[in-house]
Amino acid sequence: MAKPTRLLIVDDSALVRRVLEDRISRDPRIEVVGTAKDAYEARDMIVHLKPDVITLDLEMPRMHGLDFIEVLMKHWPLPIIVVSAHIEKDAQLALKAIEAGAVEVFPRPASLDEEGFKELCNLVVGAKKIKAGKPGPTSGQANPKLGSSTLLNRGTVDGTLNSKVIVIGASTGGTEAIKEVLTRLPGGLPGIVMVQHMPAGFTTSFAERLDMLCPQLEVREAKDGDRVIPGQALLAPGSKHMYLRKATGPQGGYFVEVKDGEPVNRHKPSVDVIYDSAAEAAGSKAVGVILTGMGADGAKGLLKLRQTGAHTIAQDEATSVVYGMPREATINGGAERSLPIEKIAQGIVDFL
């Protein structure tokens, strides 16, 4: 049996520390080795207790959580999961935490139900295998872009770019996974539609961040009726479902339908919803990609996509923060290939 994941909880509220310790300690895969009320106390505990993972509040006395993340990434890089009430009200703050090096952000315990705590525990266990560090271009190491000349020539010659579509779904850990895929893609690709499990208000900021990091793509939050066009990636709005529809008329191609509805697999937006609709609208003209995430949302839809002739890719276990959705898609046969996150962009290009 694997050794338990050693967790340090950092929060200025004694009540929150108690609740987190009590609930998380029920998971036999996790050992809470200590709790700290601020960054300075946490720093000393890190040296002596050597935790594998840290949960961290942001609004704390003496040193803000964002500043502490920066310090840790520079001196003691460890996987950090932000657990804070403030992220529910400030999407920019959540994204800044991820940009600084946090693995994921979670709402405060008062907002978590039993399934929420289960997801948090799975994330703690999954985070242990992550090589911590400040992600993205700020690390001084730009992601290599794939050469686009061959793909551009092919699309120009046979005019198929408009008839093809790339469909990406992700959940826990997906913000960085999606960034890793998009920043490695070349220009001149078919249109991209994406679902990331996020609440309302977060997806606008996330799309803006991706757009800034991907000069070869236009990335934005989708609106109902938006056409899916080459060189553009549309992100499903938080708390709305997004469907891919086949466009009529001489231009052909696709558009998205964005609307409210009941959660599917407990999620809204749901990955299964976009995959199911892509299977009907695009079939073999689609490339489906399922990335890190807890649960099974997207597994059945990816299988449906593959059964219509689409090529499909799942992120592998070694690079998934939580190997839930990709695992289910691999087990049920929905995933044609399983690839590490750094090779998925090339896998997409290979299938186009």
N, C-alpha and C positions, 0 to 999 in steps of 0.2 A: 504493500500500500504506500502511495506517495506521501511524503511529509506534508503536514498541513501548511497552508499559506500563512505566513506570519504578517499580521496586520497591525498597524499603528493608526489610531483614530485621533484626529486633531480637530477640536471644535471648542470655542470659548464658552459654550453652554454646557453646564454640568448635566442638565436633563438630557440634552441631545446625545452627549457622550454615553450616558447610561443606556438610553434606548438603543443606540447603535450597537453598543457592546453586547447588550442582552440578546437582541435579535440575531445579530451576525454570529455570535458564539454558538448558537444552536446548530449551525452548519458544521459538521465534523471535519470538513475540508479546510476550515479556517481556525487559526489560533490568534485571538486578540492578545498581542503581547504587551500592549500599553495604551493609555489614552493621555492626551496632552491638551492643555487649555489655550496654548498659543504657539507661535512659531519657535520661540526661543526654547521653550520646554521641549518641543518636538525635536529640535536640533540635537539636544543632549541625548534624548531617547534613541534617536536614529543611530548615534555613535555606539551606544551601549547595547541596544536591543537588536540592532540589525534587522529591521522588518523587511519583508519582501515587497509590501504594498502599503500605501498610505491613503486614508480617506481624509479630505481636507475641506474645512469651511473657508469661505473667502473673507467675509467681514469679521475680522478679529482685531483685538487691541494690540498695540505695539508694532505689529507688522501685518500688512494686508496679505491675504492669501496669494494674490497674483505675484507680489514681490517675493514671497517665500518659494513659490514654484520656480521663479527665475533663479533664486539662490540654489535651490536643490538641483536643478538641471545643470548648473555650472559646477557644483562641488560634490554632490551626492545624488547622481541621477537615479531616481527610483520611480516606478509606476505610481502615478497619483490619480485618484478618482475624486473629483470635486463633489461634495455633498453639501448643498447650500440652498436656502430658501430664495436667495437673491437671483439665482439663475432663472427662476420661473418668471421674473418680472423684467429681466434685462438680458436679452439674447446676445447683445454685443459682449457683455461680461462673460457669458458662457463661452463664446468663441475665442475671446482673448485668453481664457484659461487653457483652452485646447491649443491655441497658437503658442502659448508659453511652455507647453509640454505635458499638460494633463491628458490622461488617456480618455476620459469621458466625464460628463457632468450629470449629476442626479439631483432631483429635488430633495428637500429636507424630509426627515422621517415622517413628519405629520402628514405629508402628501403621499406616502407610500403605503400600499396595501400589501397583502401577503405575497401576491405575485411580484410586486415591486421590490420587496426585500429579497425574494428569490432571484430576481434579475440582478440586483446589486451584489449578492453573494457570488453568483456565477461570474460577474464581471471582476470581482476581487480575485477569484481563482484564475480566471483567464489572464488578468493583467500581470500575474507573476512572471509569465514567459516573455513579456514585452521588454525589448531593450529600450530603456527609458532614454529620453533625450528630447531636445527642442526640435519639433518637426518643421518640415517645409523649408522654403528658401532662406529663412532666417538662420538656419544652421550653417549657412555658408556653402552648402553642397546642393546645387540645383539638380532636380531630377532630370535624367537624360531623356530628351525627346526622341521619338522614333522618326526616321526619315519618312517624309510624306510624298516624295516624287512619284514612286511606283503607284501608290494608292490614288493619287490625284490623276495620273495618266489613265489608270484603269477606269475611274469614274467618269472622266471626260470622254473617253472613247465609247463606252457602251451606255452611258446615260443612266446608270442604275442607282446612283447615289440617292436620288429622291425616292426610290422605291424600297430602300433598305432603312432599317432603324436599329439602334442599339438601346437595349432596355436594361437598366441597372437597379437592383434593390439591395437595401442594407438596413441594419438596425444598430445594436450596441457596438460601438467602436467604428461605426460606418463613416463618421465625418472625416476621419483621417484616411480611411480606406478609399473612399470616393475621391478624396483629394489626390491620393497616390496614383489612382488609375487615370484621372483626367489630366493631371500635369504631365504624365508620360505619353499621352496620346498625341499624334501629329494633327496638323490641320487637314482640311479636305475630307473629313469623314461624313458619313450619313448623320442625320439628326439623332440626338440622344434624349431619352426620357428617363428620369430617375425618381425613385421613391426612397426616402430616408425617414425612418420613424422619428418624427419630431412634432412637438405641439405647435399650435398656431403662434405666430410671432417669431419663431426661431428660423424658419426656412428662408425668409427674406434676407436676413443677415448672412445666413450660410451661403445662399446663392451669390450674394454680392462678394463674399470672401473668395469663393471659387472663381468668380469672374475675374477678380484681381490677380489670382494666381495662374490663370490659364489664358495667356494672350492669344493663343491659337484658336480659342473657342469663345463664343458668347454664352455665358451661363446666367440664367435668370429664373426667378420663380414663375411657374406656369400660371396662365390665366385661361379661363374657359374659352375654348375656341381657337387658341393659339395653334398655328401651323407648326409642324415639325419639319425643320429645314436643315440642310447640311451645314455643318460648322456651328451648330447651336445645341446647347443642352438645356432642357427644361426640367426644373425640380418641382415635384408635387408640393403644393402648399400644405403646411401643417394643419392637421385636423380636417382635411378634405381628401376624398378619394380622387384619383386621376385615372382616366381610361384613355387608351389609344384607339382612335377611330380612323377608318380609311376614308380619305377625301375623294369626292367625286369631281368630275370635270376634267378638262384636258391636262391640267397640271398634275393630277394624281397626288400621290404622297399620302401624308397623314396629318391629323390634327388631334388635339387633346380635349377631352371633356372633363371639366373639374366640377365636382358637385359634392354636396353633403350626403350623408347616409349613415347607416348603422356600422359600427366597427366590424371589421372582418379579421378573424383570428386575434381579437382584442385590439386591433390597430386601425388607426385612421390618420394618415393614409396607409393602405395595405399593399404589400408587395404582390400578393396573389391577385389583387384586382388589376394591377397594371399588366402582369404577365398573362392573365386570362384574356384580357381585352387585346393584348398584342398577338396572342395566338390566333384570335379570330380575324384581326385586321391585317396582320402582316405574315403570319405563318412562317414559311421557310425564308422569308426576306429579313427576319429578325435575328439578332444575336442577343441572347439573354445572359445576364451576369448576376450572380447572387453572392453577396459579400457577408462579412462577419455580422453576427446577430444572434440573439437568444430566441429560442422557440423554433417554430416551423413555418412561419409566414413566408410564402414564396415557393416552398418546396413543391407543392402540388401544381402551382402555376407554371413553374419552370419545366416540370415533367410534361405538362400540356403543350408548352412551347416546343419542346423537343419532339413530341409526337407529331406535331404539324410540320416538322422538317427543319426547325430552327437549330442553329448551333448554340450550345449552352456551356457556360463556364461557372465553376464554383471556386471560391477562395479556399485554399487548403487549411488544414488544422493548425499547422505550425505558425502561420502568420495571422490567423483569426484571433481577435481579442476574445470573442465568445464563439465557439464552434458549434452553433446550434442550427441556424438556418442552412448554412452550407452543408453541414453533416446530413441533415434530413434530405436535402436535395441530392446528395451523393448516394445515400442509402436507397432511395426510391427510384434511382435511375434517371432523375431529371438532369443531372449534370453530366455532360459529355466529357468534360475535362476538369481536373482539379489542379489549380495553379497557385503558387505563392503570389502575394499581392503585387510584387514588383514585376511579375511576368504576365499579368492579366492584360495590360494594355497591348502587348505584342500578341497575345492570344486573340484579342478582339480583331486586330488588324489581319491576322492570319485567316480568320473566318470570313472576312468581307470579300 
